[in-house]
């Protein structure tokens, strides 16, 4: 289970950009998380787009509404279930997310004011369908590579 929340100023992303990002941001996390491209695993991913008026966001101590039209602020928050999130895996996810954002926005590179936060939700702290979920119950679904399943078990000490 993964939730990606993209917070932008109102109107920054159009419907086609959001359609593209719904898929590319999902895959930016999915591939490093499960160890392969597994379309069936997409059902466990949600992407939320949150827009805020420019007077509800600030950078450098100034409201965006006071900063001018060239200020391009975004925050992309990624919340994932506990698992194999070594630094190199986190780095790959963050770089893939920023590349997907730049591509969808038609830019050669991401803005320095686009920030990604990456949060791991502790085992036993994620719930759905009236119960607590565990990444361990997902390991035998066939979406994880065997190498990735072993790394997750090792990371969780099981």
Buried (B, 14 or more C-beta within 10 A) or exposed (E): BBBBBBBBBEEBBEEEBBEBBBBBBBBBBBBBBBBBEBEEBBEBBEBEBEBBEBEEBBEEEEBBBEBEEEBBBBBBBBBBBBBBBEEEBBEBBBBBBBBBBBBBBEEEEBBEEBBBEBEBBEBEEBEEEEEEBBBBEBBEEEBBEEEBBBBBBEBBEE
